[in-house]
Amino acid sequence: MKAEGEVFQYEKGFYHGKVCIFDEKRAHLGTSNFDRRSFFLNSEINCLTSDPSLVKTITTQFNEDAKASRALTLNLLHEDPQPFKRKVASWMAGLL
């Protein structure tokens, strides 16, 4: 976001997919996170494409999903919306 990228938080449930659209000419779509577990342990996959038809389809779906999302800002990320109990539960789940 500091480099003018946009990040959206989907509000109609859980959304595990990651999408990057580059100048409406290339798109990156997948489920893996950028961590060791996703790269070496989980069976996840990503796709980078420059096929115009597929990029258009991905862009159209992204725009639909963005309508059901809120744009995040650096200020929103620095707020603390999680109650203490949820933070503890999340930390414990991470340990497991």
The first five atom37 places (N, CA, C, CB, O) and aatype in JSON, in Angstrom:
{
  "aatype": [12, 11, 0, 6, 7, 6, 19, 13, 5, 18, 6, 11, 7, 13, 18, 8, 7, 11, 19, 4, 9, 13, 3, 6, 11, 1, 0, 8, 10, 7, 16, 15, 2, 13, 3, 1, 1, 15, 13, 13, 10, 2, 15, 6, 9, 2, 4, 10, 16, 15, 3, 14, 15, 10, 19, 11, 16, 9, 16, 16, 5, 13, 2, 6, 3, 0, 11, 0, 15, 1, 0, 10, 16, 10, 2, 10, 10, 8, 6, 3, 14, 5, 14, 13, 11, 1, 11, 19, 0, 15, 17, 12, 0, 7, 10, 10],
  "atom_mask": [
    [1, 1, 1, 1, 1],
    [1, 1, 1, 1, 1],
    [1, 1, 1, 1, 1],
    [1, 1, 1, 1, 1],
    [1, 1, 1, 0, 1],
    [1, 1, 1, 1, 1],
    [1, 1, 1, 1, 1],
    [1, 1, 1, 1, 1],
    [1, 1, 1, 1, 1],
    [1, 1, 1, 1, 1],
    [1, 1, 1, 1, 1],
    [1, 1, 1, 1, 1],
    [1, 1, 1, 0, 1],
    [1, 1, 1, 1, 1],
    [1, 1, 1, 1, 1],
    [1, 1, 1, 1, 1],
    [1, 1, 1, 0, 1],
    [1, 1, 1, 1, 1],
    [1, 1, 1, 1, 1],
    [1, 1, 1, 1, 1],
    [1, 1, 1, 1, 1],
    [1, 1, 1, 1, 1],
    [1, 1, 1, 1, 1],
    [1, 1, 1, 1, 1],
    [1, 1, 1, 1, 1],
    [1, 1, 1, 1, 1],
    [1, 1, 1, 1, 1],
    [1, 1, 1, 1, 1],
    [1, 1, 1, 1, 1],
    [1, 1, 1, 0, 1],
    [1, 1, 1, 1, 1],
    [1, 1, 1, 1, 1],
    [1, 1, 1, 1, 1],
    [1, 1, 1, 1, 1],
    [1, 1, 1, 1, 1],
    [1, 1, 1, 1, 1],
    [1, 1, 1, 1, 1],
    [1, 1, 1, 1, 1],
    [1, 1, 1, 1, 1],
    [1, 1, 1, 1, 1],
    [1, 1, 1, 1, 1],
    [1, 1, 1, 1, 1],
    [1, 1, 1, 1, 1],
    [1, 1, 1, 1, 1],
    [1, 1, 1, 1, 1],
    [1, 1, 1, 1, 1],
    [1, 1, 1, 1, 1],
    [1, 1, 1, 1, 1],
    [1, 1, 1, 1, 1],
    [1, 1, 1, 1, 1],
    [1, 1, 1, 1, 1],
    [1, 1, 1, 1, 1],
    [1, 1, 1, 1, 1],
    [1, 1, 1, 1, 1],
    [1, 1, 1, 1, 1],
    [1, 1, 1, 1, 1],
    [1, 1, 1, 1, 1],
    [1, 1, 1, 1, 1],
    [1, 1, 1, 1, 1],
    [1, 1, 1, 1, 1],
    [1, 1, 1, 1, 1],
    [1, 1, 1, 1, 1],
    [1, 1, 1, 1, 1],
    [1, 1, 1, 1, 1],
    [1, 1, 1, 1, 1],
    [1, 1, 1, 1, 1],
    [1, 1, 1, 1, 1],
    [1, 1, 1, 1, 1],
    [1, 1, 1, 1, 1],
    [1, 1, 1, 1, 1],
    [1, 1, 1, 1, 1],
    [1, 1, 1, 1, 1],
    [1, 1, 1, 1, 1],
    [1, 1, 1, 1, 1],
    [1, 1, 1, 1, 1],
    [1, 1, 1, 1, 1],
    [1, 1, 1, 1, 1],
    [1, 1, 1, 1, 1],
    [1, 1, 1, 1, 1],
    [1, 1, 1, 1, 1],
    [1, 1, 1, 1, 1],
    [1, 1, 1, 1, 1],
    [1, 1, 1, 1, 1],
    [1, 1, 1, 1, 1],
    [1, 1, 1, 1, 1],
    [1, 1, 1, 1, 1],
    [1, 1, 1, 1, 1],
    [1, 1, 1, 1, 1],
    [1, 1, 1, 1, 1],
    [1, 1, 1, 1, 1],
    [1, 1, 1, 1, 1],
    [1, 1, 1, 1, 1],
    [1, 1, 1, 1, 1],
    [1, 1, 1, 0, 1],
    [1, 1, 1, 1, 1],
    [1, 1, 1, 1, 1]
  ],
  "atom_positions": [
    [[0.81, -1.18, 0.0], [0.0, 0.0, 0.0], [0.86, 1.26, 0.0], [-0.93, -0.01, 1.19], [0.48, 2.29, -0.56]],
    [[2.02, 1.16, 0.63], [2.93, 2.32, 0.61], [3.41, 2.61, -0.8], [4.14, 2.07, 1.52], [3.73, 3.75, -1.13]],
    [[3.45, 1.57, -1.65], [3.88, 1.74, -3.04], [2.68, 1.89, -3.97], [4.74, 0.55, -3.47], [2.8, 1.65, -5.17]],
    [[1.54, 2.3, -3.42], [0.31, 2.58, -4.16], [-0.41, 1.34, -4.66], [0.63, 3.45, -5.31], [-1.24, 1.44, -5.57]],
    [[-0.12, 0.17, -4.09], [-0.91, -1.02, -4.39], [-2.21, -0.95, -3.6], [0.0, 0.0, 0.0], [-2.3, -0.26, -2.58]],
    [[-3.21, -1.65, -4.07], [-4.49, -1.67, -3.38], [-4.72, -3.04, -2.74], [-5.64, -1.33, -4.35], [-4.39, -4.07, -3.33]],
    [[-5.28, -3.05, -1.54], [-5.59, -4.27, -0.83], [-7.05, -4.19, -0.4], [-4.64, -4.49, 0.4], [-7.49, -3.17, 0.13]],
    [[-7.8, -5.26, -0.64], [-9.21, -5.3, -0.3], [-9.49, -6.42, 0.69], [-10.07, -5.47, -1.56], [-8.87, -7.48, 0.63]],
    [[-10.41, -6.17, 1.6], [-10.84, -7.19, 2.55], [-12.25, -7.63, 2.16], [-10.79, -6.65, 4.04], [-13.21, -6.86, 2.23]],
    [[-12.35, -8.89, 1.74], [-13.63, -9.47, 1.31], [-14.54, -9.62, 2.51], [-13.42, -10.84, 0.62], [-14.12, -10.12, 3.55]],
    [[-15.79, -9.19, 2.38], [-16.7, -9.16, 3.53], [-17.86, -10.14, 3.41], [-17.23, -7.78, 3.71], [-18.78, -10.09, 4.23]],
    [[-17.85, -11.01, 2.43], [-18.95, -11.97, 2.28], [-18.49, -13.39, 2.6], [-19.5, -11.92, 0.86], [-18.94, -14.34, 1.97]],
    [[-17.61, -13.53, 3.58], [-17.12, -14.86, 3.94], [-15.62, -14.93, 3.81], [0.0, 0.0, 0.0], [-14.93, -13.91, 3.78]],
    [[-15.13, -16.15, 3.75], [-13.7, -16.41, 3.69], [-13.23, -16.46, 2.25], [-13.34, -17.72, 4.41], [-13.86, -17.11, 1.41]],
    [[-12.15, -15.78, 1.94], [-11.62, -15.71, 0.58], [-10.13, -16.02, 0.66], [-11.88, -14.3, -0.09], [-9.35, -15.19, 1.12]],
    [[-9.74, -17.2, 0.22], [-8.35, -17.63, 0.34], [-7.51, -17.26, -0.88], [-8.3, -19.11, 0.56], [-6.28, -17.27, -0.8]],
    [[-8.13, -16.94, -1.98], [-7.4, -16.68, -3.21], [-6.62, -15.37, -3.15], [0.0, 0.0, 0.0], [-7.0, -14.44, -2.45]],
    [[-5.55, -15.34, -3.91], [-4.74, -14.14, -4.05], [-4.71, -13.77, -5.53], [-3.31, -14.34, -3.49], [-4.5, -14.62, -6.39]],
    [[-4.91, -12.49, -5.82], [-4.96, -12.03, -7.2], [-4.12, -10.78, -7.35], [-6.42, -11.76, -7.65], [-4.21, -9.86, -6.53]],
    [[-3.31, -10.75, -8.37], [-2.58, -9.54, -8.76], [-2.85, -9.33, -10.25], [-1.02, -9.65, -8.45], [-2.71, -10.25, -11.05]],
    [[-3.23, -8.13, -10.6], [-3.46, -7.78, -12.01], [-2.48, -6.67, -12.35], [-4.97, -7.34, -12.28], [-2.44, -5.64, -11.68]],
    [[-1.68, -6.89, -13.39], [-0.63, -5.97, -13.77], [-0.99, -5.27, -15.07], [0.72, -6.7, -13.91], [-0.93, -5.88, -16.14]],
    [[-1.37, -4.01, -14.99], [-1.64, -3.18, -16.18], [-2.65, -3.82, -17.13], [-0.35, -2.91, -16.92], [-2.6, -3.57, -18.34]],
    [[-3.55, -4.62, -16.62], [-4.58, -5.31, -17.4], [-3.99, -6.14, -18.54], [-5.56, -4.3, -17.97], [-4.68, -6.45, -19.52]],
    [[-2.7, -6.51, -18.42], [-2.05, -7.33, -19.44], [-1.58, -8.67, -18.9], [-0.86, -6.59, -20.02], [-1.44, -9.63, -19.65]],
    [[-1.35, -8.74, -17.59], [-0.93, -9.98, -16.95], [-1.69, -10.12, -15.65], [0.62, -10.01, -16.69], [-2.1, -9.13, -15.04]],
    [[-1.87, -11.37, -15.24], [-2.55, -11.62, -13.97], [-1.88, -12.79, -13.27], [-4.06, -11.91, -14.19], [-1.41, -13.74, -13.9]],
    [[-1.84, -12.71, -11.97], [-1.32, -13.76, -11.12], [-2.47, -14.17, -10.21], [-0.04, -13.29, -10.29], [-3.08, -13.32, -9.55]],
    [[-2.76, -15.45, -10.17], [-3.9, -15.96, -9.43], [-3.48, -17.24, -8.73], [-5.13, -16.21, -10.37], [-2.81, -18.09, -9.33]],
    [[-3.87, -17.39, -7.48], [-3.52, -18.62, -6.78], [-4.0, -18.61, -5.34], [0.0, 0.0, 0.0], [-4.7, -17.71, -4.9]],
    [[-3.59, -19.65, -4.61], [-4.0, -19.78, -3.22], [-2.83, -19.77, -2.26], [-4.78, -21.05, -3.04], [-3.04, -19.62, -1.05]],
    [[-1.6, -19.93, -2.75], [-0.49, -20.04, -1.81], [-0.13, -18.69, -1.2], [0.74, -20.63, -2.51], [-0.24, -17.64, -1.83]],
    [[0.29, -18.75, 0.05], [0.81, -17.6, 0.75], [2.31, -17.54, 0.47], [0.51, -17.66, 2.29], [2.89, -18.51, -0.01]],
    [[2.92, -16.42, 0.75], [4.35, -16.3, 0.53], [5.08, -16.66, 1.82], [4.72, -14.87, 0.07], [5.67, -15.81, 2.49]],
    [[5.04, -17.96, 2.14], [5.76, -18.47, 3.3], [6.24, -19.89, 3.0], [4.85, -18.45, 4.58], [5.81, -20.51, 2.03]],
    [[7.12, -20.39, 3.82], [7.7, -21.72, 3.6], [6.65, -22.82, 3.58], [8.74, -22.03, 4.67], [6.73, -23.75, 2.78]],
    [[5.67, -22.73, 4.46], [4.65, -23.78, 4.55], [3.9, -23.92, 3.22], [3.66, -23.47, 5.69], [3.7, -25.03, 2.73]],
    [[3.49, -22.8, 2.64], [2.76, -22.85, 1.38], [3.63, -23.37, 0.24], [2.23, -21.49, 1.03], [3.16, -24.12, -0.62]],
    [[4.9, -22.95, 0.23], [5.77, -23.35, -0.87], [6.24, -24.8, -0.79], [6.96, -22.45, -0.9], [6.39, -25.46, -1.82]],
    [[6.46, -25.32, 0.43], [7.09, -26.63, 0.55], [6.21, -27.72, 1.16], [8.31, -26.5, 1.36], [6.51, -28.9, 1.0]],
    [[5.13, -27.37, 1.85], [4.33, -28.37, 2.54], [2.92, -28.49, 1.96], [4.26, -28.04, 4.01], [2.46, -29.59, 1.66]],
    [[2.25, -27.38, 1.81], [0.87, -27.41, 1.32], [0.83, -27.67, -0.18], [0.15, -26.09, 1.64], [1.77, -27.33, -0.9]],
    [[-0.24, -28.28, -0.63], [-0.41, -28.53, -2.07], [-1.23, -27.38, -2.67], [-1.12, -29.92, -2.33], [-2.42, -27.53, -2.95]],
    [[-0.57, -26.27, -2.84], [-1.24, -25.09, -3.39], [-0.57, -24.73, -4.71], [-1.19, -23.89, -2.4], [0.55, -25.16, -5.0]],
    [[-1.28, -23.94, -5.49], [-0.76, -23.62, -6.82], [-1.11, -22.19, -7.19], [-1.32, -24.6, -7.88], [-2.13, -21.66, -6.75]],
    [[-0.27, -21.58, -7.98], [-0.49, -20.24, -8.51], [-0.32, -20.29, -10.02], [0.48, -19.21, -7.87], [0.29, -21.21, -10.56]],
    [[-0.87, -19.29, -10.68], [-0.78, -19.22, -12.14], [-0.48, -17.78, -12.54], [-2.1, -19.72, -12.81], [-1.12, -16.85, -12.05]],
    [[0.49, -17.61, -13.41], [0.79, -16.31, -13.99], [0.43, -16.41, -15.47], [2.3, -15.89, -13.78], [0.92, -17.3, -16.17]],
    [[-0.41, -15.5, -15.94], [-0.86, -15.58, -17.33], [-0.8, -14.22, -18.0], [-2.27, -16.15, -17.4], [-0.94, -13.18, -17.36]],
    [[-0.6, -14.26, -19.3], [-0.7, -13.06, -20.12], [-1.71, -13.27, -21.24], [0.68, -12.68, -20.69], [-1.79, -12.46, -22.17]],
    [[-2.49, -14.35, -21.15], [-3.54, -14.62, -22.12], [-4.63, -13.55, -21.98], [-4.14, -16.05, -21.93], [-5.25, -13.45, -20.92]],
    [[-4.88, -12.75, -23.02], [-5.83, -11.63, -22.9], [-7.23, -12.04, -22.43], [-5.94, -10.94, -24.23], [-7.84, -11.34, -21.63]],
    [[-7.72, -13.16, -22.92], [-9.05, -13.61, -22.54], [-9.12, -13.99, -21.05], [-9.48, -14.81, -23.39], [-10.06, -13.64, -20.35]],
    [[-8.1, -14.71, -20.59], [-8.06, -15.12, -19.19], [-7.84, -13.92, -18.27], [-6.96, -16.16, -18.97], [-8.45, -13.83, -17.2]],
    [[-6.98, -12.99, -18.67], [-6.75, -11.78, -17.87], [-8.06, -10.99, -17.76], [-5.63, -10.91, -18.49], [-8.36, -10.46, -16.69]],
    [[-8.81, -10.91, -18.83], [-10.09, -10.19, -18.8], [-11.08, -10.88, -17.85], [-10.69, -10.1, -20.22], [-11.77, -10.21, -17.08]],
    [[-11.15, -12.21, -17.9], [-12.04, -12.97, -17.01], [-11.65, -12.76, -15.55], [-12.0, -14.47, -17.36], [-12.51, -12.54, -14.7]],
    [[-10.36, -12.82, -15.26], [-9.87, -12.63, -13.89], [-10.18, -11.2, -13.42], [-8.35, -12.9, -13.8], [-10.62, -11.0, -12.29]],
    [[-9.96, -10.23, -14.29], [-10.22, -8.83, -13.94], [-11.71, -8.6, -13.67], [-9.74, -7.89, -15.06], [-12.06, -7.92, -12.71]],
    [[-12.57, -9.17, -14.5], [-14.02, -9.03, -14.31], [-14.45, -9.63, -12.98], [-14.79, -9.7, -15.46], [-15.21, -9.0, -12.24]],
    [[-13.97, -10.83, -12.67], [-14.34, -11.47, -11.4], [-13.77, -10.71, -10.21], [-13.84, -12.92, -11.37], [-14.44, -10.57, -9.19]],
    [[-12.55, -10.22, -10.35], [-11.96, -9.43, -9.28], [-12.8, -8.19, -8.99], [-10.52, -9.02, -9.64], [-13.06, -7.87, -7.83]],
    [[-13.23, -7.51, -10.04], [-14.05, -6.31, -9.85], [-15.38, -6.63, -9.17], [-14.32, -5.64, -11.2], [-15.85, -5.84, -8.36]],
    [[-15.97, -7.77, -9.48], [-17.2, -8.21, -8.8], [-16.92, -8.47, -7.32], [-17.78, -9.49, -9.47], [-17.68, -8.04, -6.45]],
    [[-15.84, -9.18, -7.03], [-15.48, -9.47, -5.64], [-15.14, -8.18, -4.88], [-14.29, -10.44, -5.59], [-15.45, -8.07, -3.7]],
    [[-14.52, -7.22, -5.56], [-14.16, -5.96, -4.91], [-15.4, -5.19, -4.47], [-13.31, -5.09, -5.86], [-15.35, -4.44, -3.49]],
    [[-16.51, -5.37, -5.18], [-17.76, -4.71, -4.78], [-18.25, -5.22, -3.43], [-18.84, -4.93, -5.84], [-18.96, -4.5, -2.71]],
    [[-17.89, -6.46, -3.08], [-18.28, -7.05, -1.8], [-17.14, -6.96, -0.79], [-18.7, -8.52, -2.0], [-17.07, -7.75, 0.15]],
    [[-16.25, -6.0, -0.99], [-15.07, -5.85, -0.15], [-14.92, -4.4, 0.28], [-13.8, -6.33, -0.89], [-15.58, -3.5, -0.24]],
    [[-14.05, -4.21, 1.25], [-13.71, -2.83, 1.61], [-12.23, -2.63, 1.34], [-14.06, -2.51, 3.11], [-11.41, -3.52, 1.58]],
    [[-11.9, -1.47, 0.84], [-10.51, -1.14, 0.58], [-9.82, -0.9, 1.91], [-10.37, 0.1, -0.35], [-10.31, -0.15, 2.75]],
    [[-8.67, -1.54, 2.1], [-7.9, -1.33, 3.32], [-6.97, -0.14, 3.13], [-7.11, -2.61, 3.69], [-6.5, 0.14, 2.03]],
    [[-6.71, 0.52, 4.23], [-5.74, 1.62, 4.24], [-4.72, 1.3, 5.33], [-6.44, 3.01, 4.49], [-4.96, 0.44, 6.18]],
    [[-3.61, 1.99, 5.3], [-2.61, 1.79, 6.35], [-3.18, 2.14, 7.72], [-1.35, 2.63, 6.05], [-2.85, 1.5, 8.71]],
    [[-4.03, 3.17, 7.78], [-4.66, 3.53, 9.05], [-5.53, 2.41, 9.58], [-5.49, 4.81, 8.89], [-5.49, 2.11, 10.77]],
    [[-6.33, 1.78, 8.72], [-7.18, 0.68, 9.15], [-6.35, -0.5, 9.65], [-8.1, 0.22, 8.01], [-6.73, -1.17, 10.61]],
    [[-5.22, -0.76, 9.0], [-4.37, -1.86, 9.43], [-3.75, -1.62, 10.79], [-3.29, -2.1, 8.41], [-3.48, -2.57, 11.53]],
    [[-3.54, -0.38, 11.14], [-2.92, -0.07, 12.42], [-3.94, -0.01, 13.56], [-2.18, 1.25, 12.34], [-3.57, 0.01, 14.73]],
    [[-5.24, 0.03, 13.21], [-6.26, -0.05, 14.24], [-6.25, -1.45, 14.82], [-7.67, 0.32, 13.68], [-5.68, -2.36, 14.22]],
    [[-6.85, -1.64, 15.96], [-6.84, -2.94, 16.64], [-8.27, -3.42, 16.83], [-6.11, -2.84, 18.01], [-8.83, -3.28, 17.92]],
    [[-8.89, -4.01, 15.78], [-10.29, -4.4, 15.88], [-10.53, -5.74, 16.59], [-10.87, -4.46, 14.51], [-11.67, -6.06, 16.91]],
    [[-9.48, -6.53, 16.85], [-9.67, -7.85, 17.42], [-9.72, -7.79, 18.94], [-8.55, -8.8, 16.97], [-8.85, -7.2, 19.57]],
    [[-10.77, -8.4, 19.53], [-10.81, -8.48, 20.98], [-9.67, -9.37, 21.5], [-12.17, -9.01, 21.46], [-9.16, -10.22, 20.78]],
    [[-9.29, -9.16, 22.74], [-8.18, -9.89, 23.35], [-8.38, -11.4, 23.26], [-8.01, -9.47, 24.8], [-7.43, -12.13, 22.96]],
    [[-9.6, -11.89, 23.53], [-9.87, -13.34, 23.48], [-9.59, -13.91, 22.09], [-11.33, -13.63, 23.87], [-9.06, -15.01, 21.96]],
    [[-9.94, -13.16, 21.07], [-9.7, -13.65, 19.71], [-8.21, -13.67, 19.39], [-10.44, -12.77, 18.68], [-7.73, -14.59, 18.73]],
    [[-7.48, -12.68, 19.86], [-6.03, -12.66, 19.64], [-5.37, -13.86, 20.29], [-5.42, -11.35, 20.18], [-4.5, -14.5, 19.7]],
    [[-5.78, -14.17, 21.53], [-5.19, -15.3, 22.24], [-5.53, -16.6, 21.51], [-5.7, -15.35, 23.7], [-4.66, -17.46, 21.34]],
    [[-6.78, -16.75, 21.08], [-7.2, -17.96, 20.36], [-6.42, -18.09, 19.06], [-8.71, -17.93, 20.07], [-6.0, -19.19, 18.7]],
    [[-6.21, -17.0, 18.35], [-5.46, -17.03, 17.1], [-4.01, -17.4, 17.34], [-5.55, -15.68, 16.4], [-3.43, -18.17, 16.58]],
    [[-3.42, -16.84, 18.4], [-2.04, -17.16, 18.74], [-1.89, -18.63, 19.09], [-1.56, -16.29, 19.91], [-0.93, -19.28, 18.67]],
    [[-2.84, -19.17, 19.87], [-2.79, -20.59, 20.25], [-2.96, -21.5, 19.04], [-3.86, -20.9, 21.29], [-2.28, -22.52, 18.92]],
    [[-3.87, -21.12, 18.13], [-4.06, -21.91, 16.92], [-2.78, -21.91, 16.08], [-5.24, -21.36, 16.09], [-2.43, -22.93, 15.48]],
    [[-2.1, -20.79, 16.05], [-0.84, -20.71, 15.31], [0.22, -21.64, 15.87], [0.0, 0.0, 0.0], [1.03, -22.19, 15.12]],
    [[0.22, -21.81, 17.17], [1.17, -22.73, 17.79], [0.9, -24.18, 17.4], [1.12, -22.59, 19.31], [1.82, -24.98, 17.2]],
    [[-0.39, -24.5, 17.29], [-0.76, -25.87, 16.93], [-0.43, -26.14, 15.48], [-2.25, -26.12, 17.19], [-0.67, -27.25, 14.99]]
  ]
}
